[in-house]
Amino acid sequence: MTLAFVFPGQGAQAIGMGKALAEAYPAAQAIFAEVDDALGEKLSALIWDGAIEELTLTRNAQPALMATSMAAMRALEAEGVSVSAASFVAGHSLGEYSALAAAGALSVADTARLLRTRGEAMQSAVPVGEGAMAAVLGLDLEAVREVAEAAAQGEVCQAANDNDPTQVVVSGSKAAVERAAELAKEKGAKRAVMLPVSAPFHCALMQPAADVMAEALAAVDIKAPAVPVVANVRVEAVSDPDQIRDLLVAQVTGSVRWRESVQFMAGQGVDTFWEIGAGKALSGMIRKIDRSLASKAVGAPEDAQAAAQSLG
């Protein structure tokens, strides 16, 4: 078995996530305390007992999902599995920060603060209602790129997330994305669904947020990760701290090339993916990308125990 650890992005959040991990493992509990301390507020209370509408706000969802992923990572470590059991780590959008924290490139406190900054910057880059995202189901990346280009009509409209062979997300100006959704259906898409997001992520409209992140990342210490990180925007394994910093800035406006990232890791011999943290969205995508790959969600104490046992 050749492993990769992958970390979920926005959309995986749920009230109560990570609570069982914190109750079962002191090291997982310590992660939530560290994130609360770094942000100067009880984010853990929101995660476990708050309102989903508030947790889903980008400024909260991003550090909350990272905290849950890192709690799952600490649970695995308590069961005797370190990050070095994996050949690669990777994350979907904000999950790349979780991957970097798991690999020791970023401290948990710095990661929490960076994600709070990233969430706020992405939220404020475009006035509410001016941007949108839509998931196009049943067309490949090339076809969606053509649709986005035709729909732009002088506005921003880009393929933002290449999730799997059946799902590509477009992002940009609201009217352009709505045109793209209609055009995609005309081109044979099974469905084109407007997404309930608060901003048009991973497109050129996010440039103000990229500028904010360039400044924030310049002030943070990044170490070489213990395990190579497969970067969203480059689809290659990176370990150089300066390159990691540059790619995290590029990631704000760049596409999440998730399908290619999974294919890259599979091409390097990875046959098993562990999804560390909340939900099972990435496992679903991985199955659609390559049915021969095994995937396992590690988000609860029993998952951590079963995963450790599977390594013998």
Phi, psi and omega in degrees: 000126175246120192259149162230142174259128180237149191234129188288161179250193183299144184111338181275352186295144177208143177297133180096354183298138177081352185295315179297324177297315181295325180286331184269333186229116177305324181292329176287318176303320182296328177298311181298321178295321181294320179292317176304314183295317182297324183267349180069030178202164182272072177300326181301323179296321177293317182298318188268328188224010186270195178265137182299327179299322181283321179295327184285343175305133187307320182296333179265318184300321186294306177293330181294317179293322176297316180300318180293319177297317181290328175296319177295324178296318179293326176296316177300317179298321178296333178270006174096012180247116178262170181299334182289354172291341181265147174279331179215157165236151178203157178217154180271109180058246180301336178300339177295327175293319177299318179299318179294321177294318180298324182273003176080010180284328178235145173287156180298318181296315178297320181296318178300315181292320178298319182287328174296315178298315181297315180299314180293320181292320180292323180294319186269355182295328183227128178304141181305133178096346182269339180242167179200165173224149177220139175268125178257120183252127174098008172236146180278174187303315184298316180296320180291324177299318179296319178298314182298318180296317181292328183279341188300310179047048178089351176258175179276128174205114187224153169287116189260318181232118171263089191280312180199177185298345183252357186216118173233134182258134174255151184218149177157207179295142188305310182297321181293319180293322177296319176297318181298319180299317179293316181296321180300318180296321177296328182277000176109007176298142177295315179209157171222113191245123174293134185265145180278067181247158186267354181200159180273088185288157172057046171214176186298338179295344181273008182305319177301324178290324177297321178296318178298317182291328177300317179292315182295318182288331178296334184267002186248143178280122175244127179260167173292129182292152179293335181226140179302142180255128177273113187279136180309312191275343186249339185051051172208160182279129180236146178225348182281123184304321180293322178293319178303315181300312180298319183288330176292327175290313181298330183297332184297319180258346185273168180284147171274106185266065188290315180304312180294325180296317178295318179296322178299311182296320177298321178295337177269008175103357179291129178240352183223131180243130172254122179270109191263110178127217188276139169078185182224021185299317183292323178300320178297317179296318183298319179298323180286331180287317183202108185295342181281348182273139176267144176220149184216131177274132178241091184226001182220162182306317182293331176294316181297319180294315181295320180297317179296320180295326182293340177273350180073000000 
